[in-house]
Amino acid sequence: MPNSTCRLLSNGYKFDADWNSNISYRPCCHFTQSQKLDVLPIQHQEFRQRLNAINSYESNTCNNCNFQDDNRLRKTHRDMSFNVVPDDAELGDASYLEIQIDTTCNGGCIICGPWYSSYWQNELKQFPIKPAVEDTIEKILSQIDIQKTRKILFLGGEPFLSAVDARILPLIKDPQLVRLQYTTNGSIYPSQKHIDLWSQFQDVVINFSLDGIHDKFDYIRYPLGWSQVEKNVIRMMEELPRNVRFKSNHTVNILNLYYYDEFKDWSDRVMQSKRSIDFTFNPCSGTLSPRQVPRKLFDMLMGKYGADSKVIRTIANEDFNDQTDLLTYLSELDARRGLDWRQVFPEISHCFV
């Protein structure tokens, strides 16, 4: 029987390939513990049994979903798990897959880094030693029965610059039972090969990562350009087949929180006029986390959005620390890229000292 609190604990696999050529997996991208792929079968069984014993509502390893729930921010991976993992799935069946093994990417997003982006690796002159994608796929498929899979999420890098899905999808015998999802930065229009493959599957979701518009997008998703991304987003929504659905993933960070209304207005006016879409409000973590906002910015956000707004619930913080690593991070970033964050976000620049 699947786990009663989150079925990804019993039947989810998020695969990563790290800088030391290790392949590991965990139940989903939000979970904080992982298991190496190259271990004895008994170790896989013990890891999955430990996961299955977790109550996701009480475990620190599931803090992300609990934070999302407690602050009414979005539907969680936990919620999704009950729609993806069948009731009759056996412990360890790979009902749900997240695959993030190819870092090929044309973006150097400020909320990312060299661990998931070849652009970042080249910019920082850090070249991770990763196994060949083909070899990684072979190892993954040797460990799971992909015929039991009901949903696959392709992550990057930029998945439309990768051949990972083209290698995996033709192996699925009953594609009409499987849902697909891609998280994309919107800069690449999918190839005809992608579109032909998708026609065989039950459902395909393209999840656009859009964290702002115009110059704010250009800064956050550097060196991508808003004008091209907007054209691609509109074109996809107008031209792709009806079995393709769309989502918008707005990753909120300490710089774009104040401008959420600008993005939401564009989304409602442009995206929703093309097709109905699901909207995800997703707080980032680390130095740029909304929970790191200084008191001055918090007061501005309260005045603009109100205490019960999604923006304020994302912060969920009463202890403000105005001394963060943000300014150091941004000054180094701007010096390297020839940018100036204060010119892009002038309304909030005075909140940081």
Long-range contacts (C-beta under 8 A, 24 or more apart in sequence): 1-91, 2-81, 2-85, 2-86, 2-87, 2-89, 2-91, 2-95, 3-51, 3-52, 3-54, 3-56, 5-54, 5-55, 5-56, 5-57, 5-78, 6-54, 6-56, 6-62, 6-65, 6-77, 6-78, 6-81, 7-81, 7-82, 7-84, 7-85, 7-89, 7-95, 7-96, 8-77, 8-78, 8-81, 8-85, 8-96, 9-51, 9-52, 9-54, 9-56, 10-48, 10-51, 10-52, 10-85, 10-89, 10-91, 10-92, 11-81, 11-85, 11-89, 11-91, 11-92, 11-93, 11-94, 11-95, 11-96, 12-77, 12-81, 12-85, 12-95, 12-96, 12-97, 12-98, 13-94, 13-96, 13-97, 13-98, 13-144, 14-97, 14-98, 14-100, 15-97, 15-98, 15-99, 15-100, 15-101, 15-136, 15-140, 16-100, 16-101, 17-101, 17-130, 17-131, 17-136, 18-115, 18-128, 18-130, 19-115, 19-128, 19-129, 19-130, 20-129, 21-129, 21-130, 21-131, 23-101, 23-131, 23-136, 23-139, 23-140, 27-51, 28-77, 28-96, 28-98, 29-77, 29-98, 29-100, 29-155, 30-62, 30-64, 30-65, 30-77, 31-61, 31-62, 32-60, 32-61, 32-63, 33-61, 37-139, 37-140, 37-143, 38-139, 44-92, 44-143, 45-92, 48-91, 48-92, 49-91, 52-91, 67-283, 67-316, 70-316, 71-313, 71-314, 71-316, 72-310, 72-313, 73-281, 73-283, 73-310, 73-313, 73-314, 74-280, 74-281, 74-282, 84-150, 84-151, 84-179, 85-150, 86-150, 89-148, 93-145, 93-148, 94-144, 94-145, 94-146, 94-148, 94-149, 95-148, 95-149, 95-150, 95-151, 96-149, 96-150, 96-151, 96-153, 97-144, 97-146, 97-149, 97-151, 97-152, 97-153, 98-152, 98-153, 98-155, 99-140, 99-152, 99-153, 99-154, 99-155, 99-164, 99-168, 100-155, 100-156, 100-157, 101-133, 101-136, 101-137, 101-140, 101-164, 102-133, 102-156, 102-157, 102-159, 102-162, 102-163, 102-164, 103-128, 103-130, 103-156, 103-157, 104-156, 104-157, 104-158, 104-161, 104-162, 105-156, 105-157, 105-158, 105-161, 105-185, 106-158, 106-161, 106-185, 106-187, 106-188, 106-223, 106-224, 107-158, 107-185, 107-187, 107-221, 107-222, 107-223, 107-224, 108-222, 108-223, 108-337, 109-185, 109-209, 109-211, 109-220, 109-221, 109-222, 110-219, 110-220, 110-221, 110-222, 110-253, 110-255, 110-288, 110-333, 111-211, 111-220, 111-251, 111-253, 111-284, 111-286, 111-288, 116-155, 116-156, 116-157, 117-156, 117-157, 118-157, 119-223, 123-336, 133-162, 133-163, 133-164, 133-167, 134-167, 137-164, 137-167, 137-168, 141-168, 141-171, 146-171, 146-172, 147-172, 147-173, 147-174, 149-178, 150-177, 150-178, 150-179, 151-178, 151-179, 151-180, 151-181, 152-178, 152-179, 152-180, 152-181, 153-181, 153-182, 153-183, 154-180, 154-181, 154-182, 154-183, 155-183, 156-183, 156-184, 158-184, 158-185, 158-187, 158-188, 159-183, 159-184, 160-184, 160-188, 160-189, 160-190, 160-191, 160-194, 161-188, 165-194, 165-197, 166-193, 166-194, 166-197, 169-197, 169-200, 169-201, 170-197, 175-200, 175-201, 175-202, 176-200, 176-201, 176-202, 177-202, 178-202, 179-203, 179-204, 179-205, 180-204, 180-205, 181-205, 181-206, 181-207, 182-206, 182-207, 183-207, 183-209, 183-249, 184-208, 184-209, 185-209, 185-221, 185-224, 185-229, 186-210, 186-224, 186-229, 186-232, 186-233, 187-224, 187-225, 187-228, 187-229, 187-232, 188-232, 189-232, 189-235, 189-236, 190-236, 190-240, 195-240, 195-241, 198-241, 198-243, 198-244, 199-241, 199-243, 201-243, 202-243, 203-243, 203-245, 204-243, 204-244, 204-245, 205-244, 205-245, 205-246, 205-247, 206-236, 206-240, 206-244, 206-245, 206-246, 206-247, 207-246, 207-247, 207-248, 207-249, 207-280, 208-233, 208-246, 208-247, 208-248, 208-249, 209-249, 209-251, 210-248, 210-249, 210-250, 210-263, 210-267, 211-250, 211-251, 211-252, 211-253, 211-256, 211-263, 212-256, 212-259, 212-262, 212-263, 213-262, 213-263, 213-266, 215-344, 216-255, 216-256, 216-259, 216-262, 216-344, 216-345, 218-344, 219-255, 219-339, 219-341, 219-344, 219-345, 220-253, 220-255, 220-256, 222-337, 222-339, 223-337, 230-270, 233-271, 234-270, 234-274, 237-271, 237-274, 237-275, 238-274, 245-275, 245-277, 245-278, 246-271, 246-275, 246-277, 246-278, 247-277, 247-278, 247-279, 247-280, 248-277, 248-278, 248-279, 248-280, 249-280, 249-282, 250-279, 250-280, 250-281, 250-282, 251-282, 251-283, 251-284, 252-281, 252-282, 252-283, 252-284, 252-290, 252-311, 252-314, 253-283, 253-284, 253-288, 253-289, 253-290, 254-288, 254-289, 254-290, 254-292, 254-293, 254-297, 254-326, 255-288, 255-341, 255-345, 255-348, 257-290, 257-293, 257-297, 257-301, 257-311, 257-314, 257-315, 258-297, 258-300, 258-301, 258-304, 258-345, 258-347, 258-348, 259-345, 260-305, 260-310, 260-311, 261-304, 261-305, 281-310, 281-314, 283-314, 287-324, 287-325, 287-326, 287-329, 288-326, 288-329, 290-314, 290-315, 291-315, 291-316, 291-317, 292-321, 292-324, 292-326, 293-317, 293-320, 293-351, 294-320, 294-321, 294-322, 294-324, 294-351, 294-352, 295-320, 295-322, 296-322, 296-350, 296-351, 297-348, 297-351, 297-352, 300-347, 300-348, 300-351, 322-352, 322-353, 326-352, 327-352
